[in-house]
Amino acid sequence: MKRFLFITRIVLGSVYHLWYYLIMLFSIIGLSPWLYYSSKKFNRFSKFYGFARLWSAWILNGIFLIRNVKYESQISWDKPYIVVANHTSELDVMFCYRLVKSPTVFIGKKELANIPLFGFFFRRSSIIVDRKSLASKRRVLELASNHLKKGVGVCIYPEGGIPKDKTMILGKFKSGAFKLAIENGVDILPITFANNRRHLPDFFQGGYPGTIYATVHTPISVTGMTKKDIGSLGDIIHDVLLGELEFYRKKI
C-alpha cells in the first residue's frame, strides 16, 4: 500500500510539473510581443518587469497556488533593494516577482539561458553567472552594481543555489550579496519562502496545488557599514531567515 501511494504521488507530481511547464510556455508565448519590445532597451526595463509580474501571476494562478504573504512593515517601492531569499524551488523566482514591486533583476545560473524561449528572455533581462568561473562571479558583481546605480534592484539567493541536502533548513550564505549592499549603500530586503519546495520540488519528487507562504521582512539598512561588516551582516540576515523558517515549520 505504501509503495502504491508513493508511486501515485510521484506520477501525480510529475503531471503537475508538466502542467506547470505548459502554463509557463503558453504564458510566455502570449506575452512574447510585449516582453520582446520591453526587453530591447534598458530604459524599458520597468515595463518589462511589469509584464514579468503579470506572467508570474498567470503561472501561480494556473497551477492553483494561493499566496499567503506576511509583511513585517510597510515597504517603500520607489527605490531599489538587494533582495535576499532562501532558495528551495523553481517557484522562488515566480513568487519573488509577485512580492517585489520595484523593478528588480535576477541573478541566475547560465544553464537557464539554454532553455528554449524562456532562455531568450532570461538572457535579455537577467544577470547570468557561471558558478564554476571565478571571473564570471566577479563580473556578476560589477553588473549588479551597475544596475543598482541605475535604480534597479537585484535579487540574490545567497546559498548559491538550491541545497542538495533536502533536509537542510537553510544553507550557509555566500558573501556576494552583502558585499554588494555595503559597497553600494543599498538596503537589503530579506524574504523567507516557507514551503515552495513542498509544492514544487524536483520533477520526480511530487508536487501539488495549495497555499504557499512567505514573509517579506523589514528592510535592513547598511548605512555606516564597511567591508569589515560583510560577515556579520550575512549572519544577521541568515538568522532572520532561519528564525522565520523554524517558525513556519511549527505552523504549517
Residue, then its C-alpha position, 0 to 999 in steps of 0.5 A: m500500500k505504501r509503495f502504491l501511494f508513493i508511486t501515485r504521488i510521484v506520477l501525480g507530481s510529475v503531471y503537475h510539473l508538466w502542467y506547470y511547464l505548459i502554463m509557463l510556455f503558453s504564458i510566455i508565448g502570449l506575452s512574447p510581443w510585449l516582453y520582446y519590445s520591453s526587453k530591447k532597451f534598458n530604459r524599458f526595463s520597468k515595463f518589462y518587469g511589469f509584464a514579468r509580474l503579470w506572467s508570474a501571476w498567470i503561472l501561480n494562478g494556473i497551477f492553483l497556488i494561493r499566496n499567503v504573504k506576511y509583511e513585517s512593515q510597510i515597504s517603500w517601492d520607489k527605490p531599489y533593494i538587494v533582495v535576499a531569499n532562501h532558495t528551495s524551488e523553481l517557484d522562488v523566482m515566480f513568487c519573488y516577482r509577485l512580492v517585489k514591486s520595484p523593478t528588480v533583476f535576477i541573478g541566475k545560473k547560465e544553464l537557464a539561458n539554454i532553455p528554449l524561449f524562456g532562455f531568450f528572455f532570461r538572457r535579455s533581462s537577467i544577470i547570468v553567472d557561471r558558478k564554476s568561473l571565478a571571473s564570471k562571479r566577479r563580473v556578476l558583481e560589477l553588473a549588479s552594481n551597475h544596475l543598482k546605480k541605475g535604480v534597479g534592484v537585484c535579487i540574490y539567493p545567497e546559498g548559491g543555489i538550491p541545497k542538495d541536502k533536502t533536509m537542510i533548513l537553510g544553507k550557509f550564505k555566500s558573501g556576494a550579496f552583502k558585499l554588494a549592499i555595503e559597497n553600494g549603500v543599498d538596503i537589503l530586503p530579506i524574504t523567507f519562502a516557507n514551503n515552495r519546495r513542498h509544492l514544487p520540488d524536483f520533477f520526480q519528487g511530487g508536487y501539488p496545488g495549495t497555499i504557499y507562504a512567505t514573509v517579506h521582512t523589514p528592510i535592513s539598512v547598511t548605512g555606516m557599514t564597511k567591508k569589515d561588516i560583510g560577515s556579520l551582516g550575512d549572519i544577521i540576515h541568515d538568522v532572520l531567515l532561519g528564525e522565520l523558517e523554524f517558525y513556519r515549520k511549527k505552523i504549517 
